[in-house]
């Protein structure tokens, strides 16, 4: 069963920041478009196969590695909530704080 995808505000902002970064860095939108398509494709894959990601220490939260990014999500009975898209080259302690903050029941 394919589950509905919900993007959290943090994940949405992460995605925009990553895409903007690559537009600025490469002076072109080509790589950002490709990366965005990868993000879309992986969210669709996760909606079909929610257990594809690696479990975290927090219940119901998993992540999938995509290039240098951790695509973090939570599964409910009928949805997949994308929590963050984290650049794995950053400080892991900051990532832990964000995930623990996101470890609250969805509305």
Rosetta silent file (secondary structure, phi, psi, omega in degrees, C-alpha in Angstrom):
SEQUENCE: XXXXXXXXXXXXXXXXXXXXXXXXXXXXXXXXXXXXXXXXXXXXXXXXXXXXXXXXXXXXXXXXXXXXXXXXXXXXXXXXXXXXXXXXXXXXXXXXXXXXXXXXXXX
SCORE:     score description
SCORE:     0.000 S_00000001
   1 L     0.000  128.106  178.131    0.000    0.000    0.000 S_00000001
   2 L   -80.464  130.169 -179.003    1.374    3.386   -0.987 S_00000001
   3 L   -98.808  151.207  178.417    1.264    5.874    1.865 S_00000001
   4 E   -70.319  139.362 -178.876    0.649    9.602    1.589 S_00000001
   5 E   -97.906  131.184  175.205    3.808   11.732    1.901 S_00000001
   6 E  -122.818  128.096  176.959    3.881   14.719    4.239 S_00000001
   7 E   -96.373  124.909  174.771    6.865   17.082    4.285 S_00000001
   8 L   -69.556  163.106  177.459    7.586   18.715    7.657 S_00000001
   9 H   -60.324  -40.454  179.954    8.461   22.418    7.665 S_00000001
  10 H   -62.606  -46.609 -179.762   12.033   21.535    8.591 S_00000001
  11 H   -63.172  -41.487  178.682   12.358   19.048    5.707 S_00000001
  12 H   -61.314  -45.764  179.055   10.821   21.517    3.276 S_00000001
  13 H   -66.591  -39.178  176.691   13.240   24.240    4.398 S_00000001
  14 H   -58.875  -46.219 -178.657   16.185   21.799    4.307 S_00000001
  15 H   -60.132  -47.635  178.926   15.309   20.850    0.756 S_00000001
  16 H   -61.907  -42.050 -179.035   15.085   24.475   -0.398 S_00000001
  17 H   -64.428  -41.597  179.295   18.370   25.361    1.335 S_00000001
  18 H   -64.287  -46.552 -179.164   20.192   22.416   -0.262 S_00000001
  19 H   -65.351  -41.601  176.499   18.871   23.230   -3.720 S_00000001
  20 H   -62.848  -40.806  178.797   19.681   26.948   -3.324 S_00000001
  21 H   -56.373  -47.761 -176.917   23.187   26.086   -2.125 S_00000001
  22 H   -71.057  -30.584  174.573   23.888   24.062   -5.273 S_00000001
  23 H   -64.123  -44.957  179.892   22.434   26.721   -7.553 S_00000001
  24 H   -66.395  -44.450 -176.072   24.744   29.290   -5.958 S_00000001
  25 H   -67.854  -41.071 -175.804   27.762   27.003   -5.929 S_00000001
  26 H   -95.556   -7.652 -177.541   27.470   25.763   -9.512 S_00000001
  27 L    59.709   28.355 -178.945   25.955   28.949  -10.979 S_00000001
  28 L  -156.037  151.969  178.226   23.383   26.679  -12.616 S_00000001
  29 L   -92.486   -1.677 -174.890   20.115   24.989  -11.671 S_00000001
  30 H   -58.766  -52.508 -178.350   20.979   21.754  -13.497 S_00000001
  31 H   -65.876  -38.927  179.121   22.407   19.847  -10.515 S_00000001
  32 H   -61.575  -39.090  178.115   19.687   21.174   -8.188 S_00000001
  33 H   -64.465  -42.691  178.323   17.006   19.894  -10.553 S_00000001
  34 H   -63.772  -44.304  179.487   18.631   16.458  -10.648 S_00000001
  35 H   -64.547  -41.245  177.827   18.994   16.395   -6.868 S_00000001
  36 H   -62.024  -40.075  177.791   15.394   17.498   -6.380 S_00000001
  37 H   -64.235  -36.469  175.689   14.247   14.680   -8.663 S_00000001
  38 H   -62.663  -44.449  178.590   16.251   12.246   -6.546 S_00000001
  39 H   -60.867  -42.087  178.671   14.498   13.580   -3.413 S_00000001
  40 H   -64.373  -46.579 -178.954   11.102   13.159   -5.091 S_00000001
  41 H   -62.802  -41.567 -178.757   11.929    9.642   -6.276 S_00000001
  42 H   -69.231  -35.317  177.463   13.210    8.523   -2.874 S_00000001
  43 H   -65.301  -37.710  176.179   10.104    9.889   -1.125 S_00000001
  44 H   -66.094  -40.828  178.567    7.947    7.861   -3.551 S_00000001
  45 H   -62.813  -44.476  178.925   10.070    4.779   -2.932 S_00000001
  46 H   -64.284  -36.082  179.181    9.748    5.204    0.831 S_00000001
  47 H   -65.072  -28.999  176.973    5.984    5.639    0.521 S_00000001
  48 H   -84.431  -38.420 -175.319    5.823    2.218   -1.161 S_00000001
  49 L  -129.152   76.308 -174.185    8.457    0.512    1.004 S_00000001
  50 H   -60.988  -25.032 -178.157    8.596    2.292    4.391 S_00000001
  51 H   -85.898    8.185 -178.388   10.974   -0.248    5.932 S_00000001
  52 H   -67.959  -27.778 -178.218   13.660    0.441    3.328 S_00000001
  53 L   -82.374  161.714  178.748   15.421    2.925    5.626 S_00000001
  54 E   -79.436  137.649  178.841   17.705    2.129    8.519 S_00000001
  55 E   -68.110  149.383  171.840   16.133    2.267   12.000 S_00000001
  56 L  -107.612 -179.675  177.551   17.238    4.924   14.479 S_00000001
  57 L   -72.368  -12.998 -178.170   17.216    4.767   18.273 S_00000001
  58 L   -98.073  129.837 -178.681   13.909    6.651   18.199 S_00000001
  59 L   -53.948  138.646  174.657   10.758    4.599   17.597 S_00000001
  60 L    67.195    4.658  178.301    9.222    4.879   14.119 S_00000001
  61 E  -109.113  128.140  179.775   12.012    7.109   12.790 S_00000001
  62 E  -128.835  167.351  173.483   14.195    5.816    9.979 S_00000001
  63 E  -140.394  152.063  176.738   16.663    7.306    7.536 S_00000001
  64 E  -123.243  130.935  179.713   17.754    6.574    3.997 S_00000001
  65 E   -84.972  126.644  177.778   21.176    7.649    2.754 S_00000001
  66 E  -131.336  108.880 -176.321   21.106    9.565   -0.522 S_00000001
  67 L    55.474 -118.759  179.344   24.488   10.801   -1.703 S_00000001
  68 L   -98.676   15.917 -172.655   25.746   12.946    1.232 S_00000001
  69 E  -118.423  145.374  172.015   22.294   13.358    2.775 S_00000001
  70 E  -102.180  115.823 -179.265   20.275   11.524    5.415 S_00000001
  71 E   -94.095  100.778 -171.479   16.643   11.493    4.372 S_00000001
  72 E  -100.154  134.790 -175.366   14.888   11.077    7.738 S_00000001
  73 E  -147.617  165.296  178.655   11.261   10.046    8.005 S_00000001
  74 E  -129.742  139.286  179.382    8.543    8.666   10.277 S_00000001
  75 E  -105.829  136.921  169.058    5.867    6.145    9.363 S_00000001
  76 L  -119.213 -173.093 -176.692    2.289    6.110   10.638 S_00000001
  77 L   -61.809  -32.276 -177.425   -0.543    3.808    9.648 S_00000001
  78 L  -132.129    4.225 -179.230   -1.341    5.773    6.476 S_00000001
  79 E  -136.514  162.093  167.842    1.391    8.406    6.000 S_00000001
  80 E  -121.113  121.406  176.664    5.119    8.942    5.685 S_00000001
  81 E  -103.302  118.580  175.122    6.336   12.201    7.212 S_00000001
  82 E   -78.209  117.745 -174.534    9.660   13.424    5.844 S_00000001
  83 E   -89.610  -48.506 -179.736   11.322   14.973    8.910 S_00000001
  84 E  -150.872  158.961  165.053   14.664   16.275    7.634 S_00000001
  85 E  -122.220  106.182 -170.390   17.113   16.113    4.789 S_00000001
  86 E  -106.974  128.570  174.144   20.412   16.325    6.607 S_00000001
  87 E   -74.052  113.937 -173.415   23.804   16.939    5.025 S_00000001
  88 L   -68.913   -5.123  178.338   25.873   14.221    6.695 S_00000001
  89 L   -86.650    0.811  179.052   29.017   16.376    6.519 S_00000001
  90 L   -90.696  177.325 -179.867   27.651   18.599    9.306 S_00000001
  91 L   -64.033  118.512 -178.052   27.981   18.234   13.085 S_00000001
  92 H   -64.043  -25.315  178.909   26.144   15.019   14.090 S_00000001
  93 H   -65.816  -36.141  177.179   25.215   16.478   17.499 S_00000001
  94 H   -65.329  -39.345  177.871   23.110   19.110   15.768 S_00000001
  95 H   -61.593  -44.935  179.443   21.366   16.358   13.819 S_00000001
  96 H   -59.282  -41.188  179.079   20.551   14.474   17.036 S_00000001
  97 H   -63.280  -42.778 -179.171   18.964   17.595   18.526 S_00000001
  98 H   -65.122  -43.464 -178.606   16.780   18.133   15.458 S_00000001
  99 H   -65.770  -41.929  179.189   15.634   14.508   15.376 S_00000001
 100 H   -65.170  -34.940  176.673   14.805   14.490   19.073 S_00000001
 101 H   -65.273  -38.078 -179.729   12.850   17.708   18.580 S_00000001
 102 H   -77.750   -7.832 -178.144   10.928   16.042   15.732 S_00000001
 103 L   -81.170   59.629  176.680   10.217   13.021   17.937 S_00000001
 104 L  -129.395  151.423 -179.585    6.742   14.230   18.835 S_00000001
 105 L   -59.473  143.738  177.745    3.430   12.800   17.693 S_00000001
 106 L   -74.684  150.628 -179.861    2.137   14.160   14.414 S_00000001
 107 L   -78.677    0.000    0.000   -1.010   16.251   14.527 S_00000001
